[in-house]
Amino acid sequence: MTDLAIAANGLRKSYGDKVVLDGVDLTVPEGTIFSLLGPNGAGKTTAVKILSTLVSPDPGTGDIHIGGHDLATAPQAVRAAIGVTGQFSAVDGLITGEENMLLMADLHHLSKREGRRVAAELLERFDLVEAAKKPASTYSGGMKRRLDIAMTLVGSPRIIFLDEPTTGLDPRSRHNMWQIIRQLVTGGVTVFLTTQYLDEADELADRIAVLNNGKIAAQGTAEELKRLIPGGHVRLRFTDPAAYQSAALTLREATRDDEALALQLPSDGSQRELRSILDWLDSTHIEADELTVHTPDLDDVFFALTGGTDKPKETVR
């Protein structure tokens, strides 16, 4: 059984009369990327703040274990195991990138020699060597984000919370950030990612949870979530009109497109259903020239689960 980096039961948090988290359960296996999706104000950042010891949960919250440590009884051990990069950069623009790194090394009580070594390694890893001696205020948005994550890694955390790390970045910088996140996980780090970008969760996350009205509306892999939503289908296209007519007569439940010589069959896109369709084509000696599977995307999932409120952002293509 895979060990859990994060196990939280019944997270609760209210601010006055507003219930932000209403009994949220979260489990994240070690060495994976977990993404928390939700509309603005859904409680994503509040969840991160609780799990990273920045905010206390309300009474009635169950056990929370981070990196094997009980958050209630061993918060210092939790803090030693984690790193946090928030929505707003922690970079000090008045000093250089290298000085930001060395300041973080001091906060982690590294010796001057060890601090310089770690800073140099991370600046090189994040392609910031040339800019290291320049004030961070001169950095682009993507460079500041890279420096922010490099600073987070000074303490060698095994669990990293990334709260909307690519908000405001251009498409190239976002894709560079995705590569960095993948490399972190390859190195054994667990990533808890909140994002407003549907494609980001689809691209990166091993598992996704959708938070709405203080509760988890659904969670699973991206493919599992897509299958929750009706509208999936398999499309069979033919070039031989006779083969098309024969298939259409047999598959009466299919929707016909006579102009395109195509049939559309309702399907959840599962392997079992695809095998059934292929076996049927073989048994009837009908040959389709093209078979494509269409499943709902995360846009559809998000709208269905949240009532279409405040849709997360799309990538600018």
Buried (B, 14 or more C-beta within 10 A) or exposed (E): EEEBBBBBBBBBBEEEEEBBBBBBBBBBBBBBBBBBBBBEEBBBBBBBBBBBBBBEBBEEBBEBBBBBBEBEEBBEBBBBBBBBBBBEBBBBEEBBBBBBBBBBBEEEEBEEEEBBEBBBBBBEBBEBEEBBEBBBEEBEBBBBBBBBBBBBBBBEBBBBBBBBBBBEBEEEBBBBBBEBBBEBBEEEBBBBBBBBBBBBBBBBBBBBBBBBBBBBBBBBEBEEBBBBBEEBBBBBBBEBEEBBBBBBEEBEEBEBBEEEBBBBBEBBBBEEBBEEBEEEBEEEEBEBEEBEBEBBBBBBBBBBBBEEBEBBEEEEE
